Amino acid sequence: MKAIVVGAGVVGASVAYRLAQAGADVTIVEERRPGGGTSSVTYAWVNACEKLTSHAYFRLNFAGRQAHEAILAEFPGADWYHRPGVLQWQDAEAEAGGRDGTDPLSKLRQLVEWGYPAEVLSLDDVRKLEPDLAPEAIGNAPVIHYPQDGWLDPVPYAGALVGAAIERHGAQFMEGRAERLVLAGDRCEGIVLADGRALTADVVVNCAGRWLNEFIERPEHRIPLAPTLGIVAYTPPSGARLHSALRTPLVNMRPDGGGRFLLRSNELDRLLETDEGAVPAHPQAQELMRRAAKTIPALAKVQVEAVRIATRPIPKDSYSAVGPVPGLGNYYAVVTHSGVTLGAFLGEAVADELVNGRSREELAEFRPSRFFN
């Protein structure tokens, strides 16, 4: 099978690696660099505990979490997956409380029932784990601890998988922007790049994320998206201590290597109007830093060092869309807001479907066809 994979973020790199590993002749088309799009602007929490609106979606994300653990065996020495645990407390941006918005522990009970590692910690236990946390930032809220959760370094991950696809399995990497599909009736036969180069293939796998529909000329072949803007801010190296990742009412923050911290907030994301102006003086970035210092007082004199803003790809109904697009043969789309969590698993599943012809039950409720019926 000759396959073109458009996009080399966490999802595209995973798909390309597994397709090449399964024996496909893979060409990776990427406009920027591996992991250089939305994958580089993310909190990157690998989890299923925020996916409780659907049991099927929870199971899919749990599989993603397990796939990230499993793939490490294929990359000895890889240091892109960090699992020191995550702490989350009441009303963390209206996500840590109960699903009915009133009982903060109903979420914990649901997770335990579904077999997810989670527990409640006392304030004393939290302070033992994270002595620099301000107790008043927690108050009397119950703290949920996900002891096996962590985060991914998306760009090193994407770079490693693209490199392995090339060096181990003969894939090709082509820098360029996809301009349009090559169509023959109701079949896709390849793509044309912006510089005029034409590539042919037995299947085109679209992993372009927020740019998914930009080279799809016919409206009937486009998956409806509802993208959102997101901002992340980075501190310079500091002496503040933080081992776990935090999901709090004020700010989500985690270590980002070398003493730096990454900061974000769904609440502040909703105030964004444009993806321009990603500078340390950005008002949302300054507010993130203020909230981080309120959570960890040792950051009081630390300034924002860098800021990134991105448009996040989200299918219209918020759930992943993975599979063939109705009415267009040899064209397969993969788009999800949970790309970091799901990437490693989607690589396996897509390769299984396209190379081995085995339909994956985990994807049954997440096919693009639901938008076209």
Beta strands, then each sheet from edge to edge (+ up, - down):
strand 1: 2-6
strand 2: 25-30
strand 3: 45-46
strand 4: 81-82
strand 5: 86-89
strand 6: 119-121
strand 7: 143-146
strand 8: 150-152
strand 9: 172-175
strand 10: 178-184
strand 11: 187-193
strand 12: 198-200
strand 13: 203-206
strand 14: 228-234
strand 15: 245-247
strand 16: 252-255
strand 17: 261-264
strand 18: 306-312
strand 19: 321-324
strand 20: 331-335
sheet 1: 9+ 2+ 1+ 13+ 20+ 19-
sheet 2: 3+ 8- 4+
sheet 3: 6+ 7- 5+ 15+ 16- 17+ 14- 18+
sheet 4: 10+ 11- 12+
end
